[in-house]
Amino acid sequence: GGPPTLERLESELGRLGPEALGEPLGAPPHVAVHLRPYAEDAGRFPSSGFVGLLGRTTPVGELRCQLGGRLAVPAGSVLIMEQGQDLQDSMGLADNGVVLPGPARRKAGAMVELFFDLRAEEVERQRQEQEAAFADFKRQQEEEARRVERERKEAERAAAAAIREEEARLRREEERRKKAEQDAADAAERAVAETLAGLPADMRRIEYNIDWGNVVFQRLTEMARLAGITVEECTRRASILGFRGTIIEAFSADVVPMKDDFPFTIVFGPIRVQVKGATHQRALSFAVRDERGLPRCWAEDGHVLSDVEPGSEEFVAVTTYFLGTLGWLPRICGLQRVQNKEVYSRFLGRGEHDLTIMFHGCKSAENERNIIDKGFLVSHCVSGGPKYGTWNAYASAYSDSGFIYIEPSQIRHIFVVVASHQTVVLNNDTMRVVGQDCVYPLWLLTYTGGGPQAGRR
């Protein structure tokens, strides 16, 4: 077969399993040396070891250097052993007591069998290096996890800030929209009021004749057309000023002008109605108890707060009396009926024939909610002294003068109440103070406009 070479060695090792260590070392003839791992080392070394070619007289130190280079460790860290003894670097194999195979055995493929291992210091160094590398890897993992967490939190904060900004933008847009709507409504109201106020006197003056009712309807129809409103709205705004200077509530109650009132004038805008007059009686008719034992205006929907349909008889009657005792002309935002059966069951005026429609203001949303839920509680009274009574105004103007709740948007709230004559603590031309359960908050009315207390909180 000839002397061993690296190519021949690699070809043969491909079948045997060990890896070729490298180029032959020293001068020929070369001896094949099989270096086996001294112990299994978790895959750190090839399990079948390495095979190197070393000249017969070449110092073992060269083989150690070649093996150290292959293992990527200093040569001095490598042990090459035969029968448990590390070989001397300065001597060849034979001088180290290694028995070399003869020519026949070498030709048959026999090799010198030696073992290798790493010195304890190198093993410790590699262990520390691995631990340091693992610690560095863990540190990098933790830093990466912290970075990812920071980025996640920053993204969450940015998303939350974007949501808050978007919500703020939507609120601003909604406020601008509401303000624009309010401004448009106020402008439209002013335009209507100015048109109605500027109508010619001869159009508003009604002479007496047998067909005067049709004349009034025709005039109101024309006035509504000029103002751009419905006839119903025009009628709601109108009052009659009789020839003798009396106010005739022809358009809000079952009263018609007498012949002596002609010629009368149709007027628009703030005008006072008589407290407890025809308009009052019309509004009071909706508070009368029916066969259910409840106010006849109450619906069956079960809601404590129930919207009253704008333009309905109830809506017109209540808001007309409110407007007629206010002294200025606001825009009505809404009317809600308070249908609290538990509170009403305690009302001592149920079935009383001489109830009075009055007004009550409270200065906060919390007080308003408490009145809706629990009724008027004399125990919470402050004005007049502890437990003095519940104060009610005959005219809405008194409550509106500084005792009502006003939202930031300037929407004003006032209760329209029914008051009993039982347990009267104080009664004069302006107000009536009554005891516990002697008044019921039948309606909650909201309105807005430039009244005498606009902007006051």
VOGU-3710 file (C-alpha; in Angstrom, 3 decimals, decimal comma):
1> ggpptlerle> 0,000/0,000/0,000  2,875/2,587/0,244  3,539/5,159/2,967  0,489/6,823/4,627  -0,557/10,208/3,227  -3,232/12,714/4,278  -5,373/11,918/1,237  -5,118/8,195/1,797  -5,733/8,681/5,494  -8,880/10,784/4,907
11> selgrlgpea> -10,156/8,202/2,419  -9,705/5,378/4,877  -11,061/7,385/7,834  -14,229/8,118/5,907  -14,985/4,458/6,437  -13,589/4,123/9,957  -15,105/7,213/11,616  -12,245/9,237/13,237  -11,448/12,619/11,761  -8,124/13,361/10,091
21> lgeplgapph> -6,113/15,667/12,344  -4,150/17,427/9,610  -0,987/17,349/7,521  1,676/14,743/8,373  4,172/15,984/10,940  7,930/15,499/10,652  9,970/13,442/8,206  8,750/10,088/6,896  8,245/7,349/7,538  5,043/8,420/9,371
31> vavhlrpyae> 3,103/6,496/11,914  -0,695/6,792/12,096  -1,685/7,810/15,631  -5,330/7,356/16,699  -6,124/9,909/19,428  -9,253/8,922/21,316  -11,117/11,141/23,858  -10,209/9,969/27,339  -13,829/10,325/28,431  -17,149/11,216/26,859
41> dagrfpssgf> -17,475/14,999/26,896  -21,022/15,887/25,888  -20,108/16,284/22,252  -17,196/18,631/22,836  -14,853/16,172/20,983  -15,677/13,783/18,112  -16,593/10,494/19,768  -14,187/8,521/17,545  -11,404/11,055/18,030  -8,748/12,065/15,516
51> vgllgrttpv> -6,030/10,360/13,502  -2,739/12,156/12,902  0,460/11,249/11,015  3,638/11,687/13,038  7,193/10,942/11,933  8,744/8,039/13,834  11,308/10,316/15,516  9,285/13,584/15,462  8,730/15,002/18,955  5,259/14,399/20,383
61> gelrcqlggr> 5,047/18,144/21,104  4,282/18,788/17,431  1,332/16,371/17,605  0,160/18,140/20,775  0,332/21,525/18,975  -1,605/20,166/16,021  -4,289/18,701/18,309  -4,494/21,966/20,336  -4,985/23,906/17,116  -7,749/21,542/16,067
71> lavpagsvli> -9,432/21,869/19,467  -8,871/25,665/19,476  -7,056/25,575/22,813  -3,448/26,312/23,806  -1,172/23,309/23,194  -0,176/23,317/26,842  -3,810/22,667/27,784  -3,873/19,315/25,956  -2,929/15,973/27,482  -1,765/13,141/25,190
81> meqgqdlqds> -1,638/9,953/27,203  -0,588/6,371/26,935  -1,530/4,069/29,814  -2,644/7,147/31,805  0,695/8,955/31,505  1,131/12,258/29,646  3,794/11,945/26,940  6,883/14,166/26,868  6,834/16,841/24,192  10,545/16,708/23,481
91> mgladngvvl> 10,680/12,987/22,665  9,276/10,887/19,911  6,726/8,143/20,323  9,215/5,331/20,863  11,273/7,355/23,314  8,032/7,958/25,288  7,703/4,179/25,608  4,990/3,858/22,952  5,131/0,529/21,102  5,058/1,193/17,365
101> pgparrkaga> 3,444/-1,352/15,013  5,791/-3,139/12,659  5,676/-2,860/8,854  3,261/-5,709/8,414  0,796/-4,334/10,971  1,075/-0,814/9,601  0,352/-2,223/6,144  -2,679/-3,973/7,588  -3,902/-0,607/8,985  -2,733/-0,886/12,563
111> mvelffdlra> -2,320/2,476/14,348  -0,817/3,708/17,559  -3,663/4,075/20,055  -3,349/7,067/22,410  -5,850/9,067/24,495  -6,219/12,821/24,817  -7,951/15,149/27,221  -7,865/18,726/28,459  -6,080/19,787/31,604  -8,315/20,691/34,566
121> eeverqrqeq> -7,304/24,350/34,273  -8,497/24,442/30,665  -11,736/22,693/31,540  -12,334/25,270/34,279  -11,415/28,111/31,932  -13,865/26,852/29,323  -16,540/26,387/31,988  -16,082/29,958/33,173  -16,034/31,155/29,589  -19,257/29,301/28,868
131> eaafadfkrq> -20,851/30,629/32,039  -19,771/34,150/31,127  -21,083/33,668/27,600  -24,349/32,297/28,961  -24,611/35,160/31,461  -23,923/37,625/28,649  -26,558/35,888/26,534  -29,069/36,067/29,419  -28,207/39,722/29,970  -28,750/40,451/26,289
141> qeeearrver> -32,046/38,554/26,429  -33,150/40,536/29,456  -32,063/43,809/27,867  -33,953/42,857/24,734  -36,998/41,925/26,796  -36,767/45,268/28,629  -36,382/47,096/25,326  -39,399/45,292/23,874  -41,378/46,072/27,052  -40,323/49,742/26,903
151> erkeaeraaa> -41,338/49,936/23,272  -44,633/48,197/24,081  -45,382/50,639/26,908  -44,314/53,587/24,776  -46,571/52,314/21,998  -49,423/51,911/24,508  -48,817/55,416/25,871  -48,650/56,795/22,344  -51,846/54,933/21,423  -53,573/56,146/24,615
161> aaireeearl> -52,393/59,692/23,944  -53,652/59,417/20,376  -57,012/58,143/21,655  -57,211/60,981/24,196  -56,295/63,491/21,516  -58,880/62,026/19,160  -61,511/62,048/21,911  -60,599/65,649/22,735  -60,803/66,533/19,051  -64,209/64,862/18,779
171> rreeerrkka> -65,373/66,688/21,916  -64,160/69,987/20,472  -65,909/69,217/17,200  -69,064/68,246/19,084  -68,886/71,426/21,156  -68,340/73,477/17,986  -71,218/71,650/16,332  -73,512/72,240/19,293  -72,438/75,862/19,509  -73,018/76,280/15,770
181> eqdaadaaer> -76,436/74,667/16,145  -77,173/76,851/19,166  -75,972/79,967/17,358  -78,046/79,018/14,326  -81,087/78,358/16,527  -80,575/81,643/18,372  -80,114/83,502/15,086  -83,245/81,860/13,678  -85,122/82,727/16,872  -83,954/86,330/16,689
191> avaetlaglp> -84,957/86,513/13,043  -88,416/85,142/13,833  -88,810/87,451/16,831  -87,666/90,470/14,805  -90,049/89,576/11,966  -92,991/89,153/14,307  -92,119/92,319/16,225  -91,938/94,275/12,988  -95,298/93,227/11,585  -97,481/96,177/10,508
201> admrrieyni> -99,965/97,365/13,109  -102,908/97,039/10,715  -102,047/93,351/10,182  -102,037/92,728/13,945  -105,221/94,785/14,604  -108,472/92,789/14,528  -111,792/94,636/14,175  -115,023/93,088/15,348  -117,252/91,325/12,820  -119,174/88,123/12,730
211> dwgnvvfqrl> -116,323/86,373/10,926  -113,499/87,641/13,161  -112,280/84,091/13,965  -111,501/83,393/10,298  -109,809/86,774/10,014  -107,532/85,917/12,960  -106,658/82,566/11,366  -105,894/84,214/8,015  -103,733/86,855/9,682  -101,845/84,264/11,734
221> temarlagit> -101,302/82,193/8,580  -99,799/85,193/6,785  -97,711/86,136/9,832  -96,373/82,552/10,017  -95,457/82,658/6,334  -93,555/85,926/6,745  -91,690/84,614/9,810  -90,949/81,217/8,213  -92,685/79,218/10,956  -95,773/77,031/11,183
231> veectrrasi> -99,189/78,413/12,004  -99,139/76,342/15,196  -95,846/77,924/16,281  -97,111/81,377/15,390  -100,244/80,762/17,426  -98,210/79,552/20,404  -96,181/82,766/20,385  -99,186/85,055/20,057  -101,201/86,790/22,745  -104,182/89,157/22,469
241> lgfrgtiiea> -104,099/92,620/23,931  -107,688/93,833/24,276  -108,993/97,349/23,517  -109,137/98,082/27,246  -105,466/97,027/27,689  -106,324/93,636/29,182  -104,491/90,449/28,288  -106,792/87,839/26,789  -105,341/84,339/26,791  -107,280/83,271/23,718
251> fsadvvpmkd> -104,576/81,070/22,261  -103,610/79,110/25,368  -106,881/78,342/27,132  -110,600/78,032/26,584  -111,204/81,798/26,695  -112,343/84,045/23,833  -112,384/87,845/23,640  -115,685/89,576/24,341  -117,201/92,190/22,004  -116,037/94,939/24,362
261> dfpftivfgp> -112,405/93,796/23,839  -112,487/94,772/20,122  -110,560/96,029/18,358  -107,793/93,881/19,829  -104,163/93,536/18,827  -102,157/90,366/18,252  -98,832/90,755/20,043  -95,707/88,612/20,227  -92,923/88,336/22,769  -92,868/88,431/26,562
271> irvqvkgath> -96,264/89,115/28,012  -97,533/88,241/31,437  -100,509/86,002/32,039  -102,594/86,096/35,165  -101,279/83,890/37,962  -103,941/81,231/38,568  -105,830/82,595/35,541  -107,146/80,704/32,516  -103,672/79,547/31,399  -102,968/78,287/34,903
281> qralsfavrd> -106,194/76,319/34,948  -105,377/74,793/31,577  -101,976/73,588/32,828  -103,505/72,416/36,118  -105,995/70,239/34,250  -103,152/67,864/33,370  -102,347/67,372/37,083  -105,891/66,265/37,989  -106,055/62,715/39,346  -107,762/60,199/37,046
291> erglprcwae> -109,375/56,806/37,689  -105,912/55,269/38,173  -105,338/57,587/41,109  -102,514/59,265/39,142  -102,209/62,612/37,308  -104,113/62,250/34,057  -101,066/63,270/32,014  -99,001/60,314/33,225  -98,075/57,759/30,565  -97,865/54,018/31,061
301> dghvlsdvep> -94,229/53,688/29,912  -92,975/53,304/33,474  -90,135/55,786/33,071  -89,584/58,151/35,990  -88,643/60,892/33,509  -90,843/60,868/30,417  -90,515/63,356/27,559  -93,598/65,423/26,760  -94,152/65,682/23,013  -93,476/69,227/21,757
311> gseefvavtt> -96,641/70,769/20,345  -98,930/68,496/22,365  -101,711/70,065/24,462  -99,825/69,260/27,658  -96,584/70,770/26,313  -98,309/73,947/25,115  -100,311/74,391/28,330  -97,341/73,983/30,704  -94,809/75,970/28,661  -97,305/78,763/27,968
321> yflgtlgwlp> -97,967/79,261/31,659  -94,217/79,171/32,327  -93,551/81,744/29,574  -96,427/83,913/30,693  -95,016/84,279/34,222  -91,350/84,626/33,188  -91,119/88,169/31,848  -88,755/87,378/28,962  -88,906/85,066/25,950  -86,520/82,089/26,075
331> ricglqrvqn> -86,217/79,123/23,746  -87,820/76,006/25,239  -85,403/73,056/25,062  -87,687/70,378/26,458  -90,327/69,337/28,963  -90,169/66,112/30,966  -92,857/64,634/33,133  -91,737/63,306/36,544  -93,617/60,032/37,091  -92,381/58,800/40,474
341> kevysrflgr> -95,218/56,714/41,913  -93,573/56,256/45,307  -93,086/60,007/45,803  -96,562/60,802/44,427  -98,152/58,281/46,813  -96,930/60,464/49,709  -98,275/63,707/48,165  -100,995/65,010/50,497  -102,644/67,009/47,704  -103,917/63,962/45,788
351> gehdltimfh> -107,554/64,619/44,971  -107,411/68,219/46,247  -109,569/70,494/44,047  -107,651/73,720/44,605  -104,074/72,753/43,771  -101,729/75,423/42,425  -99,214/75,243/39,595  -96,029/76,811/40,973  -92,286/76,841/40,270  -89,233/75,630/42,150
361> gcksaenern> -85,548/76,020/41,286  -82,541/74,146/42,634  -78,969/75,219/42,026  -77,227/71,901/41,288  -77,674/68,782/39,192  -77,303/66,663/42,352  -80,204/68,415/44,098  -82,279/68,096/40,945  -81,634/64,343/40,793  -82,492/63,937/44,481
371> iidkgflvsh> -85,819/65,756/44,001  -86,673/63,489/41,050  -85,757/60,350/43,001  -87,003/61,253/46,504  -89,247/64,286/46,159  -88,888/67,446/48,267  -87,409/66,682/51,679  -88,132/69,365/54,271  -85,399/67,829/56,454  -82,881/69,154/53,896
381> cvsggpkygt> -84,323/72,658/53,908  -81,877/75,513/54,638  -83,761/78,699/53,725  -85,822/80,035/56,621  -84,126/77,710/59,070  -83,799/73,934/59,536  -86,885/71,988/58,400  -88,707/75,253/57,633  -90,462/73,997/54,498  -90,347/73,769/50,703
391> wnayasaysd> -90,336/77,149/48,911  -92,425/77,543/45,754  -92,866/80,627/43,549  -96,169/81,656/41,960  -94,289/83,064/38,939  -91,403/81,400/37,098  -89,622/84,790/37,025  -88,862/84,543/40,764  -87,222/81,113/40,524  -85,397/82,181/37,343
401> sgfiyiepsq> -83,932/85,222/39,115  -81,163/83,219/40,779  -82,484/79,952/42,194  -82,278/77,594/39,204  -79,652/75,138/38,010  -77,813/76,353/34,879  -75,627/73,969/32,865  -72,227/75,123/31,539  -73,923/75,278/28,119  -76,362/77,829/29,647
411> irhifvvvas> -79,344/75,471/29,515  -81,546/76,353/32,489  -83,610/73,916/34,585  -86,794/74,638/36,557  -89,387/72,402/38,207  -93,071/73,053/37,475  -94,805/71,754/40,610  -98,297/71,226/42,000  -98,633/72,637/45,509  -101,249/71,782/48,124
421> hqtvvlnndt> -102,854/74,116/50,661  -102,184/71,672/53,500  -99,510/72,634/56,039  -98,852/76,125/54,695  -95,928/77,717/56,557  -95,833/80,987/54,602  -98,021/82,415/51,843  -97,851/85,813/50,113  -98,184/87,279/46,619  -94,784/85,901/45,596
431> mrvvgqdcvy> -94,439/82,474/47,154  -95,867/79,729/49,269  -93,840/77,617/51,714  -95,376/74,246/52,539  -94,595/71,314/54,804  -93,416/67,794/54,009  -95,247/66,004/51,145  -97,352/69,078/50,341  -95,803/69,683/46,895  -94,998/67,341/43,996
441> plwlltytgg> -92,494/68,041/41,130  -94,739/67,184/38,170  -92,603/68,569/35,321  -88,933/69,443/34,689  -88,624/72,204/32,083  -85,378/73,213/30,334  -84,883/76,426/28,411  -82,169/78,794/27,207  -81,671/82,364/26,050  -80,442/85,733/27,259
451> gpqagrr> -82,519/85,989/30,395  -81,817/88,218/33,391  -79,541/85,609/34,986  -77,809/84,297/31,850  -74,351/83,092/32,771  -75,062/83,106/36,506  -74,259/79,778/38,232
//
